[in-house]
Amino acid sequence: MSDLGTFRAETRAWLEENCPPEMRKPMTGEGDACWGGRKWTFQSDAQKVWLERMAEKGWTVPEWPVEYGGGGLSKEEAKVLRDEMKAIKARSPLMSFGIWMLGPALLKFGNEEQKKEHLPKIARGEIRWAQGYSEPNAGSDLASLMTKCEDQGDHYLINGQKVWTSYADEADWIFVLVRTDFDAPKHEGISFVLVDMDQEGVTTKPIKLISGKSPFCETFFDDARCEKYNLVGEKNKGWTIAKYLLTHEREMIGGTGTGAMRPMGDIAVQQLGLNDAGQLVDPVLRTDVARAEIDGLAFMATMERVTDEAKSGQGVGANSSMLKYYGTELNKRRFELMMDSSGHDGLEWDQDNDVARHWLRTKANSIEGGTSEVQLNIISKRILNLPTA
């Protein structure tokens, strides 16, 4: 514990010296996040400096091995780092599907060349990744996917379409589930490949949502080239990788329930003000806000517990469905309260006050990454061990 205490003191001092003041303010929207990649334009010098300093330290991915761009921290040290960042309200230096999804899959299933090629670039925010899973006729039944991957001797050719590929129009590379054997049972004959999107064979088309904005795209592959060394794991064995990655995706989406932006209570106070007793003027809303804040703290504690269990070797497994379901439902509640707190202002439809856009966007949280209904089925079978109908 004395070593951990020393690490805490050193971490606190380093963060105090290196985290720019601008990066200690709560994010007000997606525009405040840093996604990195070839096409990324930093929103400020402070955002760029913060990413560079954290990446150099290996703290964008603190528990990854040092040789792959990580910090090489133990789980206890990584928790200290998270705690100290929370203490000064430091923003995450990098948002990344590469960190949340592809990285863990490569660490487990990738070969040494793939790890050395892709993981350091993910850690430094040099490459932005998209996820090519769902198709127009393969959503919840993902194993029905039909995107074709044909062996051309020294490379593969990919033809097909993916849908709901978040931020694909901003991404540099995409990890894709493809069918390499059409005669095998549907859960077999699927492979996991990495594709450079900077080629004529890959095109994207944004999908507009009711919010007026959207991170979602359709992605089309027309004789897109994939080098054979970008096949992850064994050919026709990609479903195992796909399932493993989905547990990380669901955990990531569930994290929206932690409310990484401004505390709900602060927002309500700003919008409605306090009475003479120093309380929110609306007693019903005051109760709802308190309940949401408490539920959020309980959810954060649950996420910490599941994370610790996973890092102790127990894995996440079906718990990812529990986190995904509750986190996304909690996020929808949060933005319902934001709309209530905003009153008539919540109906405004402009860039300065876009609460309504965020509120509408949360409706997709309980669909993407597997619908709430799918998650409840998994929870009932694999966590509660309830009998099937």
Kinemage of the C-alpha trace (Angstrom):
@kinemage 1
@onewidth
@group {chain A} dominant
@subgroup {mainchain}
@vectorlist {calphas} color= white
{ca met a 1} P 0.000 0.000 0.000
{ca ser a 2} L 2.927 2.352 0.585
{ca asp a 3} L 3.959 1.857 -3.060
{ca leu a 4} L 0.378 2.579 -4.147
{ca gly a 5} L 0.363 5.654 -1.944
{ca thr a 6} L 3.530 6.879 -3.606
{ca phe a 7} L 2.005 6.235 -7.016
{ca arg a 8} L -1.095 8.222 -6.022
{ca ala a 9} L 0.969 11.190 -4.890
{ca glu a 10} L 3.074 11.142 -8.050
{ca thr a 11} L -0.008 10.769 -10.246
{ca arg a 12} L -1.783 13.632 -8.504
{ca ala a 13} L 1.247 15.890 -8.974
{ca trp a 14} L 1.653 14.915 -12.628
{ca leu a 15} L -2.015 15.546 -13.431
{ca glu a 16} L -1.962 18.876 -11.633
{ca glu a 17} L 1.022 19.966 -13.690
{ca asn a 18} L 0.009 18.522 -17.058
{ca cys a 19} L -3.789 18.686 -17.353
{ca pro a 20} L -4.733 22.045 -18.950
{ca pro a 21} L -7.423 24.023 -17.061
{ca glu a 22} L -9.723 23.844 -20.101
{ca met a 23} L -9.630 20.056 -19.905
{ca arg a 24} L -10.936 20.145 -16.329
{ca lys a 25} L -14.352 21.456 -17.301
{ca pro a 26} L -17.307 19.064 -17.828
{ca met a 27} L -18.081 18.290 -21.441
{ca thr a 28} L -21.235 20.019 -22.641
{ca gly a 29} L -21.718 17.794 -25.699
{ca glu a 30} L -20.088 15.445 -28.190
{ca gly a 31} L -18.255 18.373 -29.723
{ca asp a 32} L -16.049 18.583 -26.637
{ca ala a 33} L -14.763 15.023 -27.056
{ca cys a 34} L -11.503 14.149 -28.814
{ca trp a 35} L -11.743 11.220 -31.231
{ca gly a 36} L -8.396 11.474 -32.996
{ca gly a 37} L -7.589 9.965 -36.384
{ca arg a 38} L -6.229 11.204 -39.703
{ca lys a 39} L -9.195 13.508 -40.302
{ca trp a 40} L -9.440 14.901 -36.781
{ca thr a 41} L -9.239 18.641 -36.161
{ca phe a 42} L -8.504 19.546 -32.555
{ca gln a 43} L -11.057 21.851 -30.984
{ca ser a 44} L -8.364 23.728 -29.075
{ca asp a 45} L -4.645 23.734 -28.316
{ca ala a 46} L -5.486 22.430 -24.846
{ca gln a 47} L -7.246 19.375 -26.297
{ca lys a 48} L -4.213 18.586 -28.455
{ca val a 49} L -1.747 19.078 -25.602
{ca trp a 50} L -3.798 16.899 -23.246
{ca leu a 51} L -3.934 14.011 -25.721
{ca glu a 52} L -0.221 14.253 -26.521
{ca arg a 53} L 0.826 14.305 -22.876
{ca met a 54} L -1.426 11.416 -21.862
{ca ala a 55} L -0.436 9.342 -24.907
{ca glu a 56} L 3.250 9.889 -24.221
{ca lys a 57} L 2.668 8.664 -20.680
{ca gly a 58} L 0.713 5.663 -21.998
{ca trp a 59} L -2.303 6.750 -19.978
{ca thr a 60} L -4.828 6.832 -22.802
{ca val a 61} L -4.750 3.040 -22.295
{ca pro a 62} L -3.135 2.741 -18.853
{ca glu a 63} L -3.419 -1.038 -18.480
{ca trp a 64} L -2.206 -1.983 -21.957
{ca pro a 65} L 1.371 -3.272 -22.137
{ca val a 66} L 4.020 -0.598 -22.635
{ca glu a 67} L 5.225 -2.225 -25.866
{ca tyr a 68} L 1.804 -1.560 -27.419
{ca gly a 69} L 1.567 2.076 -26.377
{ca gly a 70} L 0.036 1.527 -22.949
{ca gly a 71} L 1.069 2.567 -19.481
{ca gly a 72} L 1.675 -0.932 -18.145
{ca leu a 73} L -0.227 -0.112 -14.958
{ca ser a 74} L -1.721 -2.700 -12.642
{ca lys a 75} L -5.469 -2.645 -12.144
{ca glu a 76} L -4.934 -1.012 -8.735
{ca glu a 77} L -2.757 1.717 -10.246
{ca ala a 78} L -5.239 2.266 -13.071
{ca lys a 79} L -8.010 2.739 -10.524
{ca val a 80} L -5.876 5.318 -8.709
{ca leu a 81} L -5.393 7.147 -12.013
{ca arg a 82} L -9.158 7.167 -12.669
{ca asp a 83} L -9.833 8.417 -9.150
{ca glu a 84} L -7.290 11.209 -9.414
{ca met a 85} L -8.624 12.284 -12.809
{ca lys a 86} L -12.128 12.420 -11.351
{ca ala a 87} L -10.860 14.461 -8.435
{ca ile a 88} L -9.759 17.295 -10.729
{ca lys a 89} L -12.644 16.662 -13.176
{ca ala a 90} L -10.186 15.859 -15.972
{ca arg a 91} L -11.758 14.875 -19.269
{ca ser a 92} L -10.857 11.673 -21.016
{ca pro a 93} L -8.051 12.587 -23.432
{ca leu a 94} L -9.338 10.273 -26.169
{ca met a 95} L -12.648 8.688 -27.159
{ca ser a 96} L -12.043 5.648 -29.328
{ca phe a 97} L -13.745 2.501 -30.595
{ca gly a 98} L -10.187 1.269 -30.976
{ca ile a 99} L -9.655 1.563 -27.228
{ca trp a 100} L -13.077 0.335 -26.153
{ca met a 101} L -13.636 -2.524 -28.601
{ca leu a 102} L -10.940 -3.412 -31.130
{ca gly a 103} L -8.008 -3.044 -28.736
{ca pro a 104} L -9.215 -5.681 -26.251
{ca ala a 105} L -10.004 -8.044 -29.154
{ca leu a 106} L -6.534 -7.621 -30.671
{ca leu a 107} L -4.866 -8.095 -27.304
{ca lys a 108} L -6.678 -11.420 -26.932
{ca phe a 109} L -6.864 -12.740 -30.506
{ca gly a 110} L -4.404 -10.748 -32.622
{ca asn a 111} L -0.953 -11.941 -33.590
{ca glu a 112} L 2.181 -10.065 -32.591
{ca glu a 113} L 2.484 -8.215 -35.903
{ca gln a 114} L -1.130 -7.002 -35.684
{ca lys a 115} L -0.666 -5.814 -32.121
{ca lys a 116} L 2.512 -3.888 -32.908
{ca glu a 117} L 1.003 -2.369 -36.053
{ca his a 118} L -2.361 -1.218 -34.735
{ca leu a 119} L -2.355 -0.881 -30.943
{ca pro a 120} L 0.220 1.957 -30.611
{ca lys a 121} L -1.654 3.977 -33.251
{ca ile a 122} L -4.889 3.463 -31.330
{ca ala a 123} L -3.226 4.522 -28.085
{ca arg a 124} L -1.868 7.716 -29.655
{ca gly a 125} L -5.140 8.586 -31.400
{ca glu a 126} L -3.533 8.398 -34.840
{ca ile a 127} L -6.139 6.085 -36.387
{ca arg a 128} L -9.899 6.252 -35.875
{ca trp a 129} L -11.802 2.977 -36.155
{ca ala a 130} L -15.378 2.132 -37.107
{ca gln a 131} L -17.293 -1.080 -36.468
{ca gly a 132} L -18.730 -3.083 -39.376
{ca tyr a 133} L -21.177 -5.522 -37.798
{ca ser a 134} L -24.890 -4.969 -38.513
{ca glu a 135} L -26.388 -5.304 -41.989
{ca pro a 136} L -29.838 -4.392 -43.397
{ca asn a 137} L -30.945 -8.014 -42.918
{ca ala a 138} L -28.689 -8.907 -39.999
{ca gly a 139} L -29.321 -6.787 -36.941
{ca ser a 140} L -30.206 -8.625 -33.749
{ca asp a 141} L -29.646 -11.846 -35.710
{ca leu a 142} L -26.112 -10.761 -36.505
{ca ala a 143} L -24.945 -14.240 -37.490
{ca ser a 144} L -27.137 -13.985 -40.612
{ca leu a 145} L -24.700 -11.480 -42.124
{ca met a 146} L -23.994 -11.871 -45.840
{ca thr a 147} L -21.126 -9.491 -46.631
{ca lys a 148} L -18.935 -11.641 -48.862
{ca cys a 149} L -15.177 -12.029 -48.477
{ca glu a 150} L -13.501 -13.907 -51.335
{ca asp a 151} L -9.979 -15.302 -51.423
{ca gln a 152} L -8.019 -13.788 -54.319
{ca gly a 153} L -4.772 -15.598 -53.631
{ca asp a 154} L -2.634 -12.856 -52.104
{ca his a 155} L -5.554 -10.799 -50.715
{ca tyr a 156} L -9.308 -10.788 -50.053
{ca leu a 157} L -12.072 -8.927 -51.915
{ca ile a 158} L -15.078 -7.758 -49.888
{ca asn a 159} L -18.545 -7.032 -51.266
{ca gly a 160} L -21.616 -6.119 -49.263
{ca gln a 161} L -23.184 -3.507 -47.028
{ca lys a 162} L -23.055 -2.616 -43.351
{ca val a 163} L -25.495 -0.330 -41.551
{ca trp a 164} L -25.471 1.719 -38.334
{ca thr a 165} L -21.691 2.013 -38.660
{ca ser a 166} L -21.164 4.821 -36.157
{ca tyr a 167} L -18.864 7.639 -37.350
{ca ala a 168} L -17.820 5.608 -40.400
{ca asp a 169} L -17.670 8.830 -42.438
{ca glu a 170} L -14.983 10.073 -40.023
{ca ala a 171} L -13.088 6.810 -39.618
{ca asp a 172} L -9.807 5.692 -41.175
{ca trp a 173} L -10.098 1.920 -40.706
{ca ile a 174} L -12.969 -0.449 -39.970
{ca phe a 175} L -13.098 -3.870 -38.310
{ca val a 176} L -15.581 -6.000 -40.222
{ca leu a 177} L -17.424 -9.275 -39.846
{ca val a 178} L -17.532 -11.032 -43.228
{ca arg a 179} L -18.706 -14.375 -44.514
{ca thr a 180} L -15.920 -16.534 -45.844
{ca asp a 181} L -17.863 -19.818 -46.054
{ca phe a 182} L -21.473 -19.766 -47.330
{ca asp a 183} L -21.930 -23.530 -46.910
{ca ala a 184} L -21.196 -23.598 -43.171
{ca pro a 185} L -23.852 -23.078 -40.435
{ca lys a 186} L -24.501 -19.355 -39.996
{ca his a 187} L -22.480 -18.966 -36.787
{ca glu a 188} L -19.560 -20.559 -38.577
{ca gly a 189} L -17.972 -19.401 -41.798
{ca ile a 190} L -17.636 -15.851 -40.396
{ca ser a 191} L -14.268 -14.111 -40.261
{ca phe a 192} L -13.012 -10.954 -38.540
{ca val a 193} L -10.953 -8.656 -40.769
{ca leu a 194} L -9.412 -5.173 -40.651
{ca val a 195} L -9.988 -2.912 -43.664
{ca asp a 196} L -8.399 0.404 -44.615
{ca met a 197} L -11.283 2.725 -45.568
{ca asp a 198} L -9.062 4.998 -47.654
{ca gln a 199} L -9.734 3.159 -50.929
{ca glu a 200} L -12.210 3.422 -53.804
{ca gly a 201} L -13.947 0.202 -52.798
{ca val a 202} L -15.298 1.652 -49.538
{ca thr a 203} L -17.964 4.368 -49.425
{ca thr a 204} L -20.156 5.721 -46.631
{ca lys a 205} L -23.525 7.467 -46.492
{ca pro a 206} L -24.739 9.199 -43.286
{ca ile a 207} L -28.121 8.212 -41.852
{ca lys a 208} L -30.152 11.158 -40.560
{ca leu a 209} L -32.036 10.613 -37.300
{ca ile a 210} L -35.069 12.397 -35.851
{ca ser a 211} L -32.679 14.542 -33.829
{ca gly a 212} L -31.446 16.144 -37.041
{ca lys a 213} L -27.976 14.779 -36.378
{ca ser a 214} L -26.519 11.304 -36.473
{ca pro a 215} L -23.295 9.411 -35.916
{ca phe a 216} L -24.689 6.529 -37.967
{ca cys a 217} L -23.819 5.613 -41.548
{ca glu a 218} L -24.342 2.999 -44.202
{ca thr a 219} L -21.046 1.558 -45.411
{ca phe a 220} L -20.682 -0.100 -48.795
{ca phe a 221} L -17.951 -2.485 -49.923
{ca asp a 222} L -17.503 -2.873 -53.678
{ca asp a 223} L -14.481 -5.060 -54.389
{ca ala a 224} L -12.793 -3.555 -51.345
{ca arg a 225} L -9.313 -4.942 -50.799
{ca cys a 226} L -8.250 -6.541 -47.526
{ca glu a 227} L -4.726 -7.841 -47.133
{ca lys a 228} L -4.520 -11.377 -45.795
{ca tyr a 229} L -2.359 -10.333 -42.875
{ca asn a 230} L -5.353 -8.298 -41.650
{ca leu a 231} L -7.359 -11.436 -40.892
{ca val a 232} L -7.623 -11.590 -37.087
{ca gly a 233} L -7.608 -15.077 -35.606
{ca glu a 234} L -8.503 -18.061 -37.751
{ca lys a 235} L -10.473 -17.923 -40.971
{ca asn a 236} L -14.125 -18.918 -40.427
{ca lys a 237} L -13.712 -18.542 -36.637
{ca gly a 238} L -14.605 -14.869 -36.363
{ca trp a 239} L -17.815 -15.401 -34.389
{ca thr a 240} L -15.805 -16.092 -31.248
{ca ile a 241} L -14.023 -12.751 -31.647
{ca ala a 242} L -17.302 -11.025 -32.492
{ca lys a 243} L -18.951 -12.197 -29.261
{ca tyr a 244} L -15.962 -11.177 -27.173
{ca leu a 245} L -15.919 -7.709 -28.722
{ca leu a 246} L -19.679 -7.294 -28.164
{ca thr a 247} L -19.211 -7.610 -24.401
{ca his a 248} L -16.881 -4.602 -24.537
{ca glu a 249} L -19.235 -2.674 -26.823
{ca arg a 250} L -22.165 -3.191 -24.457
{ca glu a 251} L -20.078 -2.143 -21.494
{ca met a 252} L -19.030 0.977 -23.427
{ca ile a 253} L -22.603 1.923 -24.378
{ca gly a 254} L -23.774 1.218 -20.841
{ca gly a 255} L -21.204 3.740 -19.647
{ca thr a 256} L -23.453 6.524 -20.972
{ca gly a 257} L -25.478 6.008 -17.808
{ca thr a 258} L -22.666 7.358 -15.640
{ca gly a 259} L -23.419 10.885 -16.836
{ca ala a 260} L -19.905 11.994 -17.765
{ca met a 261} L -21.136 15.479 -18.514
{ca arg a 262} L -22.367 18.076 -16.014
{ca pro a 263} L -24.137 16.720 -12.904
{ca met a 264} L -27.903 16.679 -13.277
{ca gly a 265} L -28.352 18.721 -10.115
{ca asp a 266} L -26.143 21.535 -11.443
{ca ile a 267} L -28.150 21.706 -14.663
{ca ala a 268} L -31.457 21.842 -12.794
{ca val a 269} L -30.193 24.589 -10.473
{ca gln a 270} L -29.020 26.699 -13.392
{ca gln a 271} L -32.330 26.334 -15.191
{ca leu a 272} L -34.749 26.660 -12.268
{ca gly a 273} L -32.883 28.295 -9.418
{ca leu a 274} L -33.149 27.667 -5.670
{ca asn a 275} L -35.761 28.610 -3.089
{ca asp a 276} L -35.040 30.370 0.206
{ca ala a 277} L -34.094 27.052 1.781
{ca gly a 278} L -31.406 26.462 -0.871
{ca gln a 279} L -33.441 23.740 -2.600
{ca leu a 280} L -34.716 23.334 -6.131
{ca val a 281} L -37.974 25.226 -6.412
{ca asp a 282} L -39.864 22.267 -7.912
{ca pro a 283} L -40.179 19.588 -5.189
{ca val a 284} L -41.210 16.821 -7.594
{ca leu a 285} L -38.302 17.505 -9.907
{ca arg a 286} L -36.010 17.764 -6.876
{ca thr a 287} L -36.964 14.225 -5.891
{ca asp a 288} L -36.504 12.909 -9.420
{ca val a 289} L -33.085 14.547 -9.748
{ca ala a 290} L -31.935 13.152 -6.401
{ca arg a 291} L -33.114 9.681 -7.381
{ca ala a 292} L -31.334 9.888 -10.741
{ca glu a 293} L -28.092 11.066 -9.122
{ca ile a 294} L -28.211 8.261 -6.539
{ca asp a 295} L -28.991 5.656 -9.196
{ca gly a 296} L -26.097 7.014 -11.248
{ca leu a 297} L -23.684 6.631 -8.335
{ca ala a 298} L -24.947 3.089 -7.690
{ca phe a 299} L -24.458 2.277 -11.369
{ca met a 300} L -20.897 3.636 -11.297
{ca ala a 301} L -20.156 1.438 -8.288
{ca thr a 302} L -21.559 -1.571 -10.144
{ca met a 303} L -19.403 -0.806 -13.179
{ca glu a 304} L -16.342 -0.592 -10.924
{ca arg a 305} L -17.201 -3.951 -9.377
{ca val a 306} L -17.720 -5.671 -12.732
{ca thr a 307} L -14.479 -4.138 -14.046
{ca asp a 308} L -12.542 -5.388 -11.028
{ca glu a 309} L -14.059 -8.850 -11.418
{ca ala a 310} L -13.123 -8.909 -15.091
{ca lys a 311} L -9.536 -7.902 -14.399
{ca ser a 312} L -9.236 -10.547 -11.705
{ca gly a 313} L -9.893 -13.171 -14.348
{ca gln a 314} L -13.631 -13.690 -13.918
{ca gly a 315} L -14.482 -11.943 -17.184
{ca val a 316} L -17.455 -9.698 -17.961
{ca gly a 317} L -19.620 -12.136 -19.895
{ca ala a 318} L -23.361 -11.645 -19.562
{ca asn a 319} L -22.827 -8.818 -17.075
{ca ser a 320} L -22.168 -6.606 -20.096
{ca ser a 321} L -25.843 -7.004 -21.009
{ca met a 322} L -26.852 -5.870 -17.526
{ca leu a 323} L -24.608 -2.796 -17.787
{ca lys a 324} L -25.787 -2.007 -21.286
{ca tyr a 325} L -29.467 -2.281 -20.397
{ca tyr a 326} L -29.414 -0.304 -17.172
{ca gly a 327} L -26.901 2.298 -18.372
{ca thr a 328} L -28.871 3.203 -21.484
{ca glu a 329} L -32.190 3.322 -19.620
{ca leu a 330} L -30.558 5.534 -16.996
{ca asn a 331} L -29.243 7.844 -19.711
{ca lys a 332} L -32.740 8.191 -21.175
{ca arg a 333} L -34.061 9.126 -17.723
{ca arg a 334} L -31.279 11.667 -17.353
{ca phe a 335} L -32.195 13.504 -20.529
{ca glu a 336} L -35.912 13.336 -19.725
{ca leu a 337} L -35.021 15.259 -16.559
{ca met a 338} L -32.910 17.699 -18.539
{ca met a 339} L -35.918 18.406 -20.739
{ca asp a 340} L -38.086 18.896 -17.645
{ca ser a 341} L -35.509 21.218 -16.106
{ca ser a 342} L -35.206 23.275 -19.283
{ca gly a 343} L -38.914 24.036 -19.518
{ca his a 344} L -39.827 25.865 -22.729
{ca asp a 345} L -36.128 26.358 -23.498
{ca gly a 346} L -35.829 22.606 -23.938
{ca leu a 347} L -37.917 22.851 -27.089
{ca glu a 348} L -35.435 25.146 -28.813
{ca trp a 349} L -33.754 23.691 -31.873
{ca asp a 350} L -30.468 25.479 -32.265
{ca gln a 351} L -26.762 24.917 -31.679
{ca asp a 352} L -26.608 26.830 -28.395
{ca asn a 353} L -29.426 24.926 -26.728
{ca asp a 354} L -29.741 21.447 -28.195
{ca val a 355} L -31.077 19.518 -25.202
{ca ala a 356} L -33.918 18.240 -27.384
{ca arg a 357} L -31.435 16.806 -29.892
{ca his a 358} L -29.586 14.924 -27.148
{ca trp a 359} L -32.898 13.726 -25.682
{ca leu a 360} L -33.947 12.310 -29.041
{ca arg a 361} L -30.507 10.747 -29.552
{ca thr a 362} L -30.785 8.766 -26.303
{ca lys a 363} L -33.645 6.769 -27.786
{ca ala a 364} L -31.105 5.015 -30.007
{ca asn a 365} L -28.974 4.028 -26.979
{ca ser a 366} L -31.404 1.252 -26.089
{ca ile a 367} L -31.343 -0.083 -29.657
{ca glu a 368} L -27.681 0.124 -30.721
{ca gly a 369} L -25.369 -2.634 -29.575
{ca gly a 370} L -28.346 -4.969 -29.096
{ca thr a 371} L -31.841 -3.826 -28.115
{ca ser a 372} L -33.001 -3.668 -24.505
{ca glu a 373} L -35.270 -6.631 -25.235
{ca val a 374} L -32.297 -8.706 -26.405
{ca gln a 375} L -30.309 -7.713 -23.312
{ca leu a 376} L -33.194 -8.690 -21.017
{ca asn a 377} L -33.355 -12.110 -22.672
{ca ile a 378} L -29.616 -12.603 -22.084
{ca ile a 379} L -29.929 -11.445 -18.468
{ca ser a 380} L -32.825 -13.811 -17.810
{ca lys a 381} L -31.032 -16.817 -19.292
{ca arg a 382} L -27.409 -16.301 -18.359
{ca ile a 383} L -27.517 -14.320 -15.112
{ca leu a 384} L -30.864 -15.238 -13.530
{ca asn a 385} L -30.919 -18.760 -15.044
{ca leu a 386} L -34.630 -18.525 -15.760
{ca pro a 387} L -36.203 -21.254 -17.916
{ca thr a 388} L -36.893 -20.475 -21.568
{ca ala a 389} L -40.428 -20.475 -22.930
